[in-house]
């Protein structure tokens, strides 16, 4: 059975020691070569643990970066409405599922928090992939 991007992201998080943001990014970047994956990991590293202060969930941040990779603004080009709409749809789905988008609001305060956070990683990657496949569009996004 082929592993999904969400399965791979969960493994990166639980088995390979990547933080939540890095694992989400890597899950959505399996088609890249190692050098490109490594650059993405470096860029997203500081977003783990809600940017280390419990703010925006790192799993969500890494998945948003994955959306940006495919739908983000081209250098010198206009702002990407599709990236904005996909990001909003992902954030809305995450909040609907977990009640908050902030790490401090959803991360368990126990030593085994990684088990629950692995669920956030898998959800963010799975939902981002689903939304990108659908080409979500929401014209009322501010």
Contact map, one row per residue, 1 for C-alpha under 8 A:
1110000000000000000000000000000000000000000000000000000000000000000000000000000000000000000000000000000000000000000000000000000000000000000000
1111000000000000000000000000000000000000000000000000000000000000000000000000000000000000000000000000000000000000000000000000000000000000000000
1111111100000000000000000000000000000000000000000000000000000000000000000000000000000000000000000000000000000000000000000000000000000000000000
0111111100000000000000000000000000000000000000000000000000000000000000000000000000000000000000000000000000000000000000000000000000000000000000
0011111110000000000000000011010000000000000000000000000000000000000000000000000000000000000000000000000000000000000000000000110000000000000000
0011111111000000000000010010000000000000000000000000000000000000000000000000000000000000000000000000000000000000000000001110110000000000000000
0011111111100000000000000010000000000000000000000000000000000000000000000000000000000000000000000000000000000000000000000100000000000000000000
0011111111110000000000000010000000000000000000000000000000000000000000000000000000000000000000000000000000000000000000000000000000000000000000
0000111111111000000000111111000000000000000000000000000000000000000000000000000000000000000000000000000000000000000000001100100000000000000000
0000011111111100000000110010000000000000000000000000000000000000000000000000000000000000000000000000000000000000000001101100000000000000000000
0000001111111111000000000000000000000000000000000000000000000000000000000000000000000000000000000000000000000000000000000000000000000000000000
0000000111111111110000100110000000000000000000000000000000000000000000000000000000000000000000000000000000000000000000000000000000000000000000
0000000011111111111101100000000000000000000000000000000000000000000000000000000000000000000000000000000000000000000001001000000000000000000000
0000000001111111110000000000000000000000000000000000000000000000000000000000000000000000000000000000000000000000011001000000000000000000000000
0000000000111111100000000000000000000000000000000000000000000000000000000000000000000000000000000000000000000000000000000000000000000000000000
0000000000111111110000000000000000000000000000000000000000000000000000000000000000000000000000000000000000000000000000000000000000000000000000
0000000000011111111000000000000000000000000000000000000000000000000000000000000000000000000000000000000000000000000000000000000000000000000000
0000000000011101111111100000000000000000000000000000000000000000000000000000000000000000000000000000000000000000000000000000000000000000000000
0000000000001000111111100000000000000000000010011000000001000000000000000000000000000000000000000000000000000000000000000000000000000000000000
0000000000001000011111110000000000000000000000011000000001100100000000000000000000000000000000000000000000000000000011001000000000000000000000
0000000000000000011111111000000000000000000110111000000001111110000000000000000000000000000000000000000000000000000000001000000000000000000000
0000000000001000011111111100000000000001100110010000000000100100000000000000000000000000000000000000000000000000000000000000000000000000000000
0000000011011000011111111110000000000000000000000000000000100100000000000000000000000000000000000000000000000000000000001000000000000000000000
0000010011000000000111111111000000000000000000000000000000110110010000000000000000000000000000000000000000000000000000001101100000000000000000
0000000010000000000011111111100000000001100100000000000000000110110000000000000000000000000000000000000000000000000000000000000000000000000000
0000000010010000000001111111110000001001100000000000000000000000000000000000000000000000000000000000000000000000000000000000000000000000000000
0000111111010000000000111111110000000000000000000000000000000000000000000000000000000000000000000000000000000000000000000000100000000000000000
0000100010000000000000011111110000000000000000000000000000000010010000000000000000000000000000000000000000000000000000000000100010000000000000
0000000000000000000000001111111100001000000000000000000000000000010000000000000000000000000000000000000000000000000000000000000000000000000000
0000100000000000000000000111111110001000000000000000000000000000000000000000000000000000000000000000000000000000000000000000000000000000000000
0000000000000000000000000000111110000000000000000000000000000000000000000000000000000000000000000000000000000000000000000000000000000000000000
0000000000000000000000000000111111111000000000000000000000000000000000000000000000000000000000000000000000000000000000000000000000000000000000
0000000000000000000000000000011111111000000000000000000000000000000000000000000000000000000000000000000000000000000000000000000000000000000000
0000000000000000000000000000000111111100000000000000000000000000000000000000000000000000000000000000000000000000000000000000000000000000000000
0000000000000000000000000000000111111110000000000000000000000000000000000000000000000000000000000000000000000000000000000000000000000000000000
0000000000000000000000000000000111111111000000000000000000000000000000000000000000000000000000000000000000000000000000000000000000000000000000
0000000000000000000000000100110111111111100000000000000000000000000000000000000000000000000000000000000000000000000000000000000000000000000000
0000000000000000000000000000000001111111110000000000000000000000000000000000000000000000000000000000000000000000000000000000000000000000000000
0000000000000000000000000000000000111111111000000000000000000000000000000000000000000000000000000000000000000000000000000000000000000000000000
0000000000000000000001001100000000011111111100000000000000000000000000000000000000000000000000000000000000000000000000000000000000000000000000
0000000000000000000001001100000000001111111110000000000000000000000000000000000000000000000000000000000000000000000000000000000000000000000000
0000000000000000000000000000000000000111111110000000000000000000000000000000000000000000000000000000000000000000000000000000000000000000000000
0000000000000000000000000000000000000011111111000000000000000000000000000000000000000000000000000000000000000000000000000000000000000000000000
0000000000000000000011001000000000000001111111110000000000001100100000000000000000000000000000000000000000000000000000000000000000000000000000
0000000000000000001011000000000000000000111111110000000000000000000000000000000000000000000000000000000000000000000000000000000000000000000000
0000000000000000000000000000000000000000001111110011000000000000000000000000000000000000000000000000000000000000000000000000000000000000000000
0000000000000000000010000000000000000000000111111111000011001100000000000000000000000000000000000000000000000000000000000000000000000000000000
0000000000000000001111000000000000000000000111111111000011100000000000000000000000000000000000000000000000000000000000000000000000000000000000
0000000000000000001110000000000000000000000000111111111011000000000000000000000000000000000000000000001000000000000000000000000000000000000000
0000000000000000000000000000000000000000000000111111111111000000000000000000000000000000000000000000011100000000000000000000000000000000000000
0000000000000000000000000000000000000000000001111111111111000000000000000000000000000000000000000000000000000000000000000000000000000000000000
0000000000000000000000000000000000000000000001111111111000000000000000000000000000000000000000000000000000000000000000000000000000000000000000
0000000000000000000000000000000000000000000000001111111000000000000000000000000000000000000000000000000100000000000000000000000000000000000000
0000000000000000000000000000000000000000000000001111111110000000000000000000000000000000000000000000011110000000000000000000000000000000000000
0000000000000000000000000000000000000000000000001111111110000000000000000000000000000000000000000000111100000000000000000000000000000000000000
0000000000000000000000000000000000000000000000000110011111011000000000000000000000000000000000000000111000000000000000000000000000000000000000
0000000000000000000000000000000000000000000000111110011111111000000000000000000000000000000000000000111000000000000000000000000000000000000000
0000000000000000001110000000000000000000000000111110000111111100000000000000000000000000000000000000001000000000000000000000000000000000000000
0000000000000000000111110000000000000000000000010000000011111110000000000000000000000000000000000000000000000000000010011001100000000000000000
0000000000000000000010010000000000000000000000000000000111111111000000000000000000000000001001000000100000000000000000011001000000000000000000
0000000000000000000010000000000000000000000100100000000111111111100000000000000000000000000000000000000000000000000000000000000000000000000000
0000000000000000000111111000000000000000000100100000000001111111110000000000000000000000000000000000000000000000000000000000000000000000000000
0000000000000000000010011001000000000000000000000000000000111111111000000000000000000000000000000000000000000000000000000001100100000000000000
0000000000000000000000000000000000000000000000000000000000011111111100000000000000000010010000000000000000000000000000000000000100000000000000
0000000000000000000000001000000000000000000100000000000000001111111110000000000000000000000000000000000000000000000000000000000000000000000000
0000000000000000000000011001100000000000000000000000000000000111111111000000000000000000000000000000000000000000000000000000000100000000000000
0000000000000000000000000000000000000000000000000000000000000011111111110000000000100110000000000000000000000000000000000000000100010000000000
0000000000000000000000000000000000000000000000000000000000000001111111111000000000100000000000000000000000000000000000000000000000000000000000
0000000000000000000000000000000000000000000000000000000000000000111111110000000000000000000000000000000000000000000000000000000000000000000000
0000000000000000000000000000000000000000000000000000000000000000011111110000000000000000000000000000000000000000000000000000000000000000000000
0000000000000000000000000000000000000000000000000000000000000000001111111000000101100000000000000000000000000000000000000000000000000000000000
0000000000000000000000000000000000000000000000000000000000000000001111111100001101100000000000000000000000000000000000000000000000000000000000
0000000000000000000000000000000000000000000000000000000000000000000100111111111100100000000000000000000000000000000000000000000000000000000000
0000000000000000000000000000000000000000000000000000000000000000000000011111110000000000000000000000000000000000000000000000000000000000000000
0000000000000000000000000000000000000000000000000000000000000000000000001111100000000000000000000000000000000000000000000000000000000000000000
0000000000000000000000000000000000000000000000000000000000000000000000001111110000000000000000000000000000000000000000000000000000000000000000
0000000000000000000000000000000000000000000000000000000000000000000000001111111000000000000000000000000000000000000000000000000000000000000000
0000000000000000000000000000000000000000000000000000000000000000000000001101111100000000000000000000000000000000000000000000000000000000000000
0000000000000000000000000000000000000000000000000000000000000000000000011000111110000000000000000000000000000000000000000000000000000000000000
0000000000000000000000000000000000000000000000000000000000000000000000111000011111110000000000000000000000000000000000000000000000000000000000
0000000000000000000000000000000000000000000000000000000000000000000000000000001111111000000000000000000000000000000000000000000000000000000000
0000000000000000000000000000000000000000000000000000000000000000000000110000000111111100000000000000000000000000000000000000000000000011100000
0000000000000000000000000000000000000000000000000000000000000000001100111000000111111110000000000000000000000000000000000000000000000000000000
0000000000000000000000000000000000000000000000000000000000000000000000000000000111111111000000000000000000000000000000000000000000000000000010
0000000000000000000000000000000000000000000000000000000000000000000000000000000011111111100000000000000000000000000000000000000000000001111010
0000000000000000000000000000000000000000000000000000000000000000001000000000000001111111110000000000000000000000000000000000000100110011100000
0000000000000000000000000000000000000000000000000000000000000001001000000000000000111111111000000000000000000000000000000000000000000000000000
0000000000000000000000000000000000000000000000000000000000000000000000000000000000011111111100000000000000000000000000000000000000000000000010
0000000000000000000000000000000000000000000000000000000000000000000000000000000000001111111110000000000000000000000000000000000000100001010000
0000000000000000000000000000000000000000000000000000000000000001000000000000000000000111111111000000000000000000000000000001001100100000000000
0000000000000000000000000000000000000000000000000000000000010000000000000000000000000011111111100000100000000000000000000000000000000000000000
0000000000000000000000000000000000000000000000000000000000000000000000000000000000000001111111110000000000000000000000000000000000000000000000
0000000000000000000000000000000000000000000000000000000000000000000000000000000000000000111111111000000000000000000000000000001000000000000000
0000000000000000000000000000000000000000000000000000000000010000000000000000000000000000011111111111100000000000000000000011000000000000000000
0000000000000000000000000000000000000000000000000000000000000000000000000000000000000000001111111111100000000000000000000000000000000000000000
0000000000000000000000000000000000000000000000000000000000000000000000000000000000000000000111111111000000000000000000000000000000000000000000
0000000000000000000000000000000000000000000000000000000000000000000000000000000000000000000011111110000000000000000000000000000000000000000000
0000000000000000000000000000000000000000000000000000000000000000000000000000000000000000000001111111100001000000000000000000000000000000000000
0000000000000000000000000000000000000000000000000000000000000000000000000000000000000000000001111111100001000000000000000000000000000000000000
0000000000000000000000000000000000000000000000000000000000000000000000000000000000000000000001110111110011000000000000000000000000000000000000
0000000000000000000000000000000000000000000000000000001110010000000000000000000000000000001001100111111011000000000000000000000000000000000000
0000000000000000000000000000000000000000000000000100011110000000000000000000000000000000000000000001111111000000000000000000000000000000000000
0000000000000000000000000000000000000000000000001100011111000000000000000000000000000000000000000000111111100000000000000000000000000000000000
0000000000000000000000000000000000000000000000000100111000000000000000000000000000000000000000000000011111100000000000000000000000000000000000
0000000000000000000000000000000000000000000000000000010000000000000000000000000000000000000000000001111111100000000000000000000000000000000000
0000000000000000000000000000000000000000000000000000000000000000000000000000000000000000000000000111111111110000000000000000000000000000000000
0000000000000000000000000000000000000000000000000000000000000000000000000000000000000000000000000000001111111000100110000000000000000000000000
0000000000000000000000000000000000000000000000000000000000000000000000000000000000000000000000000000000001111101100100000000000000000000000000
0000000000000000000000000000000000000000000000000000000000000000000000000000000000000000000000000000000000111110100000000000000000000000000000
0000000000000000000000000000000000000000000000000000000000000000000000000000000000000000000000000000000000011111100000000000000000000000000000
0000000000000000000000000000000000000000000000000000000000000000000000000000000000000000000000000000000000001111110000000000000000000000000000
0000000000000000000000000000000000000000000000000000000000000000000000000000000000000000000000000000000000010111111100000000000000000000000000
0000000000000000000000000000000000000000000000000000000000000000000000000000000000000000000000000000000000111111111110000000000000000000000000
0000000000000100000000000000000000000000000000000000000000000000000000000000000000000000000000000000000000000011111111000000000000000000000000
0000000000000100000000000000000000000000000000000000000000000000000000000000000000000000000000000000000000000001111111100000000000000000000000
0000000000000000000000000000000000000000000000000000000000000000000000000000000000000000000000000000000000110001111111110000000000000000000000
0000000000000000000100000000000000000000000000000000000000100000000000000000000000000000000000000000000000100000111111111000000000000000000000
0000000001001100000100000000000000000000000000000000000000000000000000000000000000000000000000000000000000000000011111111100000000000000000000
0000000001000000000000000000000000000000000000000000000000000000000000000000000000000000000000000000000000000000001111111110000000000000000000
0000000000000000000000000000000000000000000000000000000000110000000000000000000000000000000000000000000000000000000111111111000000000000000000
0000010011001000000110110000000000000000000000000000000000110000000000000000000000000000000000000000000000000000000011111111100000000000000000
0000011011000000000000010000000000000000000000000000000000000000000000000000000000000000000000000000000000000000000001111111110000000000000000
0000010000000000000000000000000000000000000000000000000000000000000000000000000000000000000001000000000000000000000000111111111000000000000000
0000000000000000000000010000000000000000000000000000000000110010000000000000000000000000010001000000000000000000000000011111111100000000000000
0000110010000000000000010011000000000000000000000000000000100010000000000000000000000000000000000000000000000000000000001111111110000000000000
0000110000000000000000000000000000000000000000000000000000000000000000000000000000000000000000000000000000000000000000000111111111000000000000
0000000000000000000000000000000000000000000000000000000000000000000000000000000000000000010010000000000000000000000000000011111111100000000000
0000000000000000000000000000000000000000000000000000000000000011011000000000000000000100010000000000000000000000000000000001111111110000000000
0000000000000000000000000001000000000000000000000000000000000000000000000000000000000000000000000000000000000000000000000000111111111000000000
0000000000000000000000000000000000000000000000000000000000000000000000000000000000000000000000000000000000000000000000000000011111111100000000
0000000000000000000000000000000000000000000000000000000000000000000000000000000000000100110000000000000000000000000000000000001111111111000000
0000000000000000000000000000000000000000000000000000000000000000001000000000000000000100000000000000000000000000000000000000000111111111000000
0000000000000000000000000000000000000000000000000000000000000000000000000000000000000000000000000000000000000000000000000000000011111110000000
0000000000000000000000000000000000000000000000000000000000000000000000000000000000000000000000000000000000000000000000000000000001111111000000
0000000000000000000000000000000000000000000000000000000000000000000000000000000001000100000000000000000000000000000000000000000000111111100000
0000000000000000000000000000000000000000000000000000000000000000000000000000000001001100100000000000000000000000000000000000000000110111110000
0000000000000000000000000000000000000000000000000000000000000000000000000000000001001100000000000000000000000000000000000000000000000011111000
0000000000000000000000000000000000000000000000000000000000000000000000000000000000001000100000000000000000000000000000000000000000000001111110
0000000000000000000000000000000000000000000000000000000000000000000000000000000000001000000000000000000000000000000000000000000000000000111110
0000000000000000000000000000000000000000000000000000000000000000000000000000000000000000000000000000000000000000000000000000000000000000011111
0000000000000000000000000000000000000000000000000000000000000000000000000000000000011001000000000000000000000000000000000000000000000000011111
0000000000000000000000000000000000000000000000000000000000000000000000000000000000000000000000000000000000000000000000000000000000000000000111
